[in-house]
Structures are given as structure tokens and as C-alpha cells.
Amino acid sequence: MIEYELVIGIEIHAQLSTQTKLFCSCPNNFGDIPNQNTCPVCLAHPGTLPVINRTAVEKTVKAGIAFHCEINSFSRFARKNYFYPDLPKGYQISQYESPVCSNGYFEIKGSDGLPKRIRLRRIHIEEDAGKLMHETVKSGSLVDLNRAGTPLMEMVTEPDFSSADEVYDFLVRLRRILRYLNVCDGNMEEGSMRCEPNISIRPKGSTQLGTKIELKNINSFKAAKRGIEFEFRRQILCLDMGEKLCQETRGWDDNKGESFLMRTKEDAHDYRYFPDPDLQPLRIPESLIKQISETMEELPDARKDRLVKVYGLSENDVEVLCSEKTHAEYFEKTAERCNDPKLAANWVMGEVLRVLKNDSNLESFPIQPDRLGMLVSLIKQGKISGTIAKKVFELMLKNPDSPEKIVSERGLSVVGDDDSILKVVQEIIAEFPDQITQYLSGKEKVFGFLIGNAMKKMKGKADPAKLNQMMKDEIEKKKNM
Ligand SMILES: [Zn+2]
């Protein structure tokens, strides 16, 4: 039996977060009324001319810098000719032999757990096509050209991946970086990020590349992982049965968990690429590259390092807090407000992320860092207990008042006066004589039970430190009696 290994390269299309389309001033918005965002340029009326969107170029350069690419001072747009109903011009403006960025790399966690470098062959700019809708009408199809002409950045890696897990790790990290840089919102459901793995297998140890199969219609990172794993098994089965693999494009059906043949692969010359005569070559001066790299947002790894250094947080904590840029920002603001980074981190990772679930949108979260910071301060100052704080947090989700106001209006602040606590402690000692005897005979666990009951009696409002001390002191007195 021959043992096989996987060889994978990926193409990623990331929609650039710009206000307007790539070559006209139509809005670059998802979800608008079909064909609302169109004009003579993106509808390809005769006599119109494209004008390049500067922000799209700058964002691509920014990504190129983040991925250690060479930024080419000279690049050119090319026409990729193909005929399809969602492509008004009958060609797509892309870049062919001279992309904006080339020869970069990206670090991931390899299958062996060690850092692994994935080479990026190129990053280029191109326009997206429109969208065909087949299901909305009984016969025929409808076309929505809102997406036609929106800016995409296409990234192409070398075939450096050797497992589905490596690809998954890459996609998660890539998405995070693009979101940190405000280059792409990374919204998979809206199609802002799409990936196409090229998958081939070869006998283990061989240096020759096998026949590559391109996988399309991948709509999530999990689907990419499943699709690659499926292809690995399918291709081995084909070869074992004596069949020959041929270069083809296959679709992925995530419900069935299977790939299916779409078409045998076109070669590049089928597209009849040639430089677009309507657009000037793109010249990117050194000064612009310098300016972009100097004003670039902090990258996730740099932020993690800083959070460990500045706030003394653990590696695990910063991993969670930096998974999204918005989470990290939210944490930092909370920490500043309450001046207790560890407690702030616990609250963000615990309560805030619990309520937020999978939604990464913290902007509309009802408790903003300022108010969470005030709440954490109240705990820190001993004005409320941790248990009460959770109750206040729940109230704050619906009530826009300050935590202080909520605490005082509902009488939730800690009871710190010695008399009230002492009274309860004495009551508890009288109520549970057996447990007191057990405790005195060395069964220290019972102490928690006694404190729990005392807290219950005080509706969670006793100052915990004081309660603990008084309980100990009173039991001690009993012992000496
Ligand atoms: Zn337009």
C-alpha cells in the first residue's frame, strides 16, 4: 500500500472595505436593493472609462506590507475575458503578469506544532462580478449587479500546506489580520472572504507535485477543512483503484459532505489576458509605501505581546482577548477605567463574551467599557461583592444607568457595618451547632458551608473579607469557652 501526503495551495478573495467600488463612485454596500448601486461605468455602457479607487490600492499595499511582500512600484491591470451573465463588460479587470504585491510569507502553526512559513506568491487587485439568483423566480434567473465592480484583493499562496488543519489555522489568522488592518471585514456569510484550495496528493516523500483539483463554493473555514479532508480520501481511493486523476474544478456540497465535478480546468490562455488599455499602469511611489507602513494599525501578535507586557496578563488570556480587535479594544478601555487589568480581563472574558456569544459586534453592546469599568471599580473598592456584581451586570444589560445608581437604588451595596455582620454570624453559629463541632474537630470544609449560609441570610451583600474574619473570630471564642 502506498502512503500518500497532501499538498495544498490556496487562493483567497477578500473584499476590500472601501466606501465605493473599484472603478466608479457607486457605494460598496452589501444587502441593498438589487441593482440600486449601479451606474454607466459598472454597467459597462459604451464610452465610459474606469478610474481606480485609491483606497483600494492603499489597503492592498497595507496587506502586502503585513505579509512581508515586495510592493511593486510598477503594476498593471489586465482584462480577463470570459462571458457570463453577471459580468456586464464581458471581461473582468484584474491583474495578470504584474500584481501589486509579490513574494511574501505568512507564519502559521504547522502540523507538528512548530511555526511554519507559508509563502505568498502574489496579492493582486481585481473587480468582483455581479450575482445571479436562480431561486427567486419560477423560470429563468435574475441578476443583481450591486456587487459588479466592487474591489477584491486576491491572494495566492504557494502549495505549502500539508494538512487541512494548517489551512484552517491559516484562514483564521488571515481573517484576524485583515480585520485588524480594516482591509476586509471578513464576513463569510456575506461572501466578503472566499477561499479556493488547490488540492493534490503524492506518495509520501516524493518531491513531484500531483494533479491538482480546485475546490469551489466554500463558504466557511470549517467547510474548507472538511472539503480538503474529503478530497484527500477521494483522491487516494481513485489512485488505489487504478484510476487517473485529471485537473478539474470541483464544487463542494457542505450538506452532503461531498465534492462534485464542475468542469475540467481552463488554462490561463483561455482567458486571453491583455493589458487594459483604459487604465494607466499603477505606479506606487516609495513615499506612499513608507507612509502606509508608518501609520499601519497594530497587528494581532504585536497586540498580544503588548497586553502581556503592559497589563501582566497570561498568554491564554491575551489569546482570547485578541481574537478580535474589538474585544482587545474593549478590554483596554475597561482596564483603563477601573485600573485593575486582571479583574477587567476576567469580566470581559467571562460575562461580556458569554452574553455576546458568537457576535463580534461590541459596538452595539449595551454595556460599554466605561460602565463596565465603573462596575469593576465597585468590586475593587469592596462596595459590592462578586455575586452582587453579576446581578448588577444583568440589570445593566437593560438599564442604561450607572452601576452606582443601580446599586444604591436597589440597596445592593455591601453591608460593612460590624454589628449587622456579627448578628448574622452569631445566628448561624446558633443554628448549626453540629457543623461547628465538625469544624472545630478539624473538618475545615464546613467553613464554606457556614459562610454560604451567612451570605444567603445577608442576600449576598456582606463584605466577604469582614464576614470571613468575624466568623473565624466567633468560632474561635466558642472553642475557648
Ligand atoms: Zn458604478
Boltz pocket constraint, residues with backbone or C-beta under 6 A from the ligand:
constraints:
  - pocket:
      binder: B
      contacts: [[A, 21], [A, 24], [A, 25], [A, 26], [A, 37], [A, 38], [A, 39], [A, 40], [A, 41], [A, 42], [A, 43], [A, 148], [A, 149]]
      max_distance: 6.0
